[in-house]
Amino acid sequence: MKIRKTPNIKYNFIFNILRIITNILFPIITFPYVSRILNPDGIGKVTFTNSISAYFLMFASLGIPLYGIREIAMVRDNSKKLEKVTSEIFLLNFITTIVISILYFIFLYLGYLGKERTLLEIMSLNIFLTFIGIEWFYQGMEEYRYITIRSIIFRAMSLILIFSLVKTKEDYIIYGAIMVFSSVGSNIFNFFKLKTFIKLSFKNLEMKRHIKPIITIFSMNIAISIYTNLDNVMLGYKSTDISIGLYSSGIKMVKLVLGIVTSLGAVMLPRISNYIHNEMEVELKSLLDKSFKFITLLSLPCCLGLYLTSKEIILIFSGEGFIDAVNTMKYLTPIIIFIALSNFIGIQILYPRGEEKKVLISVIIGAIINFSLNWILIPKYAQDGAAISTTVAEGLVLLVQILLGYKYLRFIKYDFEFFKTIIATIFMGIIIIIFDKYYVDNIYLSLLFKILIGSSSYLIVLIILKDKFIYEIFNKILKRG
């Protein structure tokens, strides 16, 4: 096998951003339509069953999706090692998938997973298709061009299917099936494309060496899932389907923004792992400096901007039936900053250095807090209680990671360059609040003006303050022009 030249990280980032934007546009286009047809009850059923399947998928995958990226990135320059490591991880994942799939259907037919049997059967495809997708291999190889093109094609097909087939509130099962097709249907192509890189071989494998780090990462994934999927599950058991639908509406845009803010992390992980493995410390520091600046540059204004436009966003993308989700969304906006920074510390700094146990400690603490607060707050405050619990948990995860990973964070400079972003964000918020006093009697225009005025004022302040990162981007654009 001939190892390809490593793609330019800038192009990787562009392709990954393009994929994420497509993923963002998909629900922006479909959710207003689907939410009005299926109502909070139908949306809640699909969300609830998807959360159930996500738990089984987590056990089937163990920590392989994240572990695989790091391991592939470290050996991708050696064809024999690449083939061996890929085969070992693939076989291990095959065994766990078979075991968990059997358990899933046992629990399903015994009635332990809920009454939506047909929907749960459809959601089971998430488990199998994720396994054969071996996405971790393509991410470790930095094949973001292929990943992006494939994703866009299937999103476009799903878009057509939704508007063609989802017509009444009874079509929530069809909607669930399309969601599965949209997210993991393309994974079938991954399996057949693998032969263009390597040939799977199951001779002389050393699978035991992968078990310990995979279990550590798996434990981390369990804890993380507690304050992600568990919100919907606990709302299902301790509240109503309507509360799940409202929570789903409130967190949807927050997750979409998070996808953009944390997009660089997905591209950075394989490259950072490769740099650390090859002891390229100078290149590593330069890469992390730019990553930190990018994350703060996006997360701060996105958090405040989303908070100040939450009412317009809910009314436009979900409808008046979801008006109670406005406060839910406001309570959730701080996690944009918390998750962006914890992703930077945990996934870009600690994990590539083999410090996954420190990440595990932070997410276990967050999971315990999230579960405890959910238990207390959901019965009284429903979806708002779940939102508060998640925000507090994410804040604690970040705090613990800062404390445990401090020695790796000394490269961050808290000088005036750092505070320029904060100053620009505050100014942006003031401008939006002032504009809000002159109410525009049209929610579409109101949202549009707030976005334009807010983003423009933010960028202008950064230019006035001569932000180095912004000036560097402008200079590169001008040189190309």
Protein Blocks (a to p, Z undefined) as FASTA:
>chain_A
ZZdddddfklmmmmmmmmmmmmmmmmmmmmmmmmmmnommlmmmmmmmmmmmmmmmmmmn
mmmmmmmmmmmmmmmmpmklmmmmmmmmmmmmmmmmmmmmmmmmmmmmnopnojklmlmm
mmmmmmmmmmmnommmmmmnopaklmmmmmmmmmmmmmmmmmmmmmbfklmmmmmmmmmm
mmmmmmmmmmmmmmmmmccdfehiafklmmmmmmmmmmmmmmmmmmmmmmmmmmmmmmcf
klmmmmmmmmmmmmmmmmmmmmmmmmmmmmmmmmmmnopaklmmmmmmmmmmmmmmmmmm
mmmmmmmmmmmmmmmmnojklmmmmmmmmmmmmmmmmmmmmmmmmmmmmmmnopammmmm
mmmmmmmmmmmmmmmmmmmnmmmmmmmmmmmmmmmmmmmmmmmmmmmmmmpccbfklmmm
mmmmmmmmmmmmmmmmmccfbfklmmmmmmmmmmmmmmmmmmmnopaklmmmmmmmmmmZ
Z
